[in-house]
Amino acid sequence: MSSPLERPAELSSPLPVQILLAIFGCFLVLLEGAFAQWQVFFASAPLLVLAYVFYMNLFFANQLSILAVFLIGLFSELMFFDMLGMSATALVLSAIITRWRSAVLIHSDFLEIWSAFSLIVLFYASFKISVYAIVYFSFPDLSDIFLQAGMTILLFPVFYVLLVSAASAGQFMARRQMDSKIK
C-alpha cells in the first residue's frame, strides 16, 4: 500500500479554479473601490462584483460556490465599512436567484440577459435599502443608491463582453493544454 506522499497529485480537481475565481472576485472588490475614487463614479461606482456573480452563476454555476460569493461579499463589506452581512447576504440571494433562472436565461438573447441583470440589480439595491431601514429606522440617500444601480445597469454590456472574452480565452487555453497532453 502506498502512502499519500507517493501518489501523484490530482491535477484535475476543480478546487484550484474555484479558489482563483473567488480571488478574482475579491480583486473586483478592490477595482470597485478604485472606481469610487474617480470623480465620475464617486457615489455611483458600478457594482462589478454583482455583475461577476451574475455572469458566473449564469454560465459557470458550479465554478463559483455560494460560500465563495458570501466571502466576496464579506470582503467587500470589510473594505468599504458597510453593515456586516448586508451585502454578503444580498449577493448570495442574487446568486441563488440567478442559478434558479439560469436554465431559461442561458438560451436567451443578450437583451433578456440584460433585463434579468437589471432586475437583479434592483433587487440588490432594494434589499440593502430594506435592511438599512429596518436596522436604522430611516432611509439612506436614495439618489446615490439609484445612481449606482443605474451606472451598473448601463455599464453591464461592457463588463459582459469582457467576461465573455476572458471565458473564451480560458477555454481556448484549456483546450490547447489538453491537446498538448494528448500528443
C-alpha positions as CSV (number, residue, x, y, z in Angstrom):
1,M,0.0,0.0,0.0
2,S,1.4,3.4,-0.9
3,S,1.3,6.5,1.2
4,P,-0.4,9.7,0.1
5,L,3.0,11.3,-0.5
6,E,3.9,8.6,-3.0
7,R,0.8,9.1,-5.2
8,P,0.8,11.9,-7.8
9,A,-1.3,15.0,-7.1
10,E,-4.7,15.1,-8.6
11,L,-4.5,17.9,-11.1
12,S,-8.0,17.7,-12.5
13,S,-9.6,18.9,-9.3
14,P,-11.9,21.9,-9.7
15,L,-10.8,23.4,-6.4
16,P,-7.8,25.5,-7.6
17,V,-10.0,27.0,-10.3
18,Q,-12.7,27.8,-7.8
19,I,-10.2,29.5,-5.5
20,L,-8.8,31.6,-8.3
21,L,-12.3,32.7,-9.3
22,A,-13.0,33.7,-5.7
23,I,-9.7,35.6,-5.6
24,F,-10.7,37.3,-8.8
25,G,-14.0,38.3,-7.2
26,C,-12.0,39.9,-4.3
27,F,-9.9,41.7,-6.9
28,L,-13.1,43.1,-8.4
29,V,-14.0,44.5,-5.0
30,L,-10.7,46.4,-5.0
31,L,-11.4,47.6,-8.5
32,E,-14.8,48.9,-7.4
33,G,-13.0,50.8,-4.7
34,A,-10.6,52.3,-7.2
35,F,-13.5,53.3,-9.4
36,A,-15.1,55.0,-6.4
37,Q,-12.1,57.3,-6.2
38,W,-12.7,58.7,-9.7
39,Q,-14.7,61.9,-9.8
40,V,-17.1,60.4,-12.4
41,F,-18.0,57.4,-10.3
42,F,-17.7,59.0,-6.8
43,A,-21.1,58.0,-5.4
44,S,-22.0,55.7,-8.3
45,A,-19.2,53.2,-8.7
46,P,-20.6,50.3,-10.7
47,L,-21.2,47.0,-8.9
48,L,-18.7,44.9,-10.7
49,V,-18.9,42.1,-8.2
50,L,-22.6,41.8,-8.7
51,A,-22.1,41.6,-12.5
52,Y,-19.4,39.0,-12.0
53,V,-21.5,36.9,-9.6
54,F,-24.4,37.1,-12.1
55,Y,-22.3,36.0,-15.0
56,M,-20.6,33.2,-13.2
57,N,-23.8,31.8,-11.8
58,L,-25.5,32.1,-15.1
59,F,-22.8,30.3,-17.2
60,F,-20.5,28.6,-14.8
61,A,-22.7,27.8,-11.8
62,N,-20.5,25.0,-10.4
63,Q,-17.3,27.1,-10.5
64,L,-18.2,29.9,-8.1
65,S,-19.7,28.4,-4.9
66,I,-22.2,30.1,-2.7
67,L,-19.6,30.2,0.1
68,A,-17.2,32.0,-2.2
69,V,-19.9,34.5,-3.1
70,F,-20.6,35.1,0.6
71,L,-16.9,35.5,1.4
72,I,-16.5,38.0,-1.5
73,G,-19.5,39.9,0.0
74,L,-17.9,39.9,3.4
75,F,-14.6,41.2,1.9
76,S,-16.5,44.0,0.2
77,E,-18.2,45.0,3.5
78,L,-14.9,45.0,5.3
79,M,-13.2,47.1,2.6
80,F,-16.0,49.7,2.4
81,F,-17.1,49.7,6.1
82,D,-20.6,48.5,5.2
83,M,-23.0,46.9,7.6
84,L,-21.6,43.4,8.2
85,G,-23.7,40.8,6.4
86,M,-25.9,43.0,4.4
87,S,-24.0,43.0,1.0
88,A,-22.9,39.4,1.5
89,T,-26.5,38.2,2.0
90,A,-27.7,40.3,-0.9
91,L,-25.0,38.8,-3.1
92,V,-25.9,35.2,-2.0
93,L,-29.6,35.8,-2.7
94,S,-28.7,37.3,-6.1
95,A,-26.6,34.2,-6.9
96,I,-29.4,31.9,-5.8
97,I,-31.9,33.7,-7.9
98,T,-29.6,33.7,-10.9
99,R,-28.9,30.0,-10.6
100,W,-32.7,29.4,-10.4
101,R,-33.2,31.4,-13.6
102,S,-30.1,30.2,-15.4
103,A,-31.8,27.3,-17.2
104,V,-34.1,29.8,-19.0
105,L,-31.6,32.6,-19.4
106,I,-28.7,30.6,-20.7
107,H,-30.6,30.1,-24.0
108,S,-31.8,33.7,-24.2
109,D,-30.5,36.6,-26.3
110,F,-28.5,39.4,-24.7
111,L,-31.4,41.7,-24.2
112,E,-33.2,39.2,-22.0
113,I,-30.0,38.6,-20.0
114,W,-29.5,42.4,-19.6
115,S,-33.1,42.8,-18.4
116,A,-32.7,39.9,-15.9
117,F,-29.5,41.5,-14.7
118,S,-31.3,44.8,-14.3
119,L,-33.9,43.1,-12.1
120,I,-31.1,41.6,-10.0
121,V,-29.5,45.0,-9.5
122,L,-32.9,46.5,-8.5
123,F,-33.4,43.5,-6.1
124,Y,-29.9,44.0,-4.7
125,A,-30.5,47.7,-4.1
126,S,-34.0,47.1,-2.6
127,F,-32.7,44.5,-0.3
128,K,-29.9,46.8,1.0
129,I,-32.4,49.7,1.4
130,S,-34.8,47.4,3.3
131,V,-32.2,46.1,5.7
132,Y,-30.9,49.6,6.3
133,A,-34.4,50.9,7.0
134,I,-35.1,48.0,9.4
135,V,-31.9,48.5,11.3
136,Y,-31.7,52.3,11.5
137,F,-35.4,53.2,11.2
138,S,-34.6,55.7,8.4
139,F,-33.7,55.6,4.7
140,P,-30.3,56.1,3.3
141,D,-29.7,58.6,0.5
142,L,-31.7,57.0,-2.3
143,S,-30.3,59.1,-5.1
144,D,-26.8,57.7,-4.6
145,I,-28.1,54.1,-4.5
146,F,-30.2,54.5,-7.6
147,L,-27.4,56.3,-9.4
148,Q,-25.1,53.4,-8.6
149,A,-27.8,50.9,-9.8
150,G,-28.2,52.9,-13.0
151,M,-24.5,53.0,-13.7
152,T,-24.2,49.3,-13.0
153,I,-27.0,48.6,-15.4
154,L,-25.6,50.9,-18.1
155,L,-22.1,49.5,-17.9
156,F,-23.2,45.8,-17.8
157,P,-22.8,45.3,-21.6
158,V,-19.1,46.4,-21.4
159,F,-18.4,44.1,-18.4
160,Y,-20.3,41.3,-20.0
161,V,-18.2,41.5,-23.2
162,L,-15.0,41.5,-21.1
163,L,-16.2,38.4,-19.1
164,V,-17.2,36.5,-22.2
165,S,-13.9,37.3,-23.8
166,A,-12.0,36.1,-20.7
167,A,-14.1,32.9,-20.5
168,S,-13.5,32.1,-24.2
169,A,-9.8,32.8,-23.8
170,G,-9.7,30.5,-20.8
171,Q,-11.5,27.7,-22.6
172,F,-9.1,28.1,-25.6
173,M,-6.1,27.8,-23.3
174,A,-7.6,24.7,-21.5
175,R,-8.3,23.0,-24.9
176,R,-4.8,23.8,-26.0
177,Q,-3.3,22.3,-22.8
178,M,-5.5,19.2,-23.2
179,D,-4.3,18.8,-26.8
180,S,-0.7,19.1,-25.8
181,K,-1.2,16.4,-23.2
182,I,-2.7,14.1,-25.7
183,K,0.2,14.4,-28.1
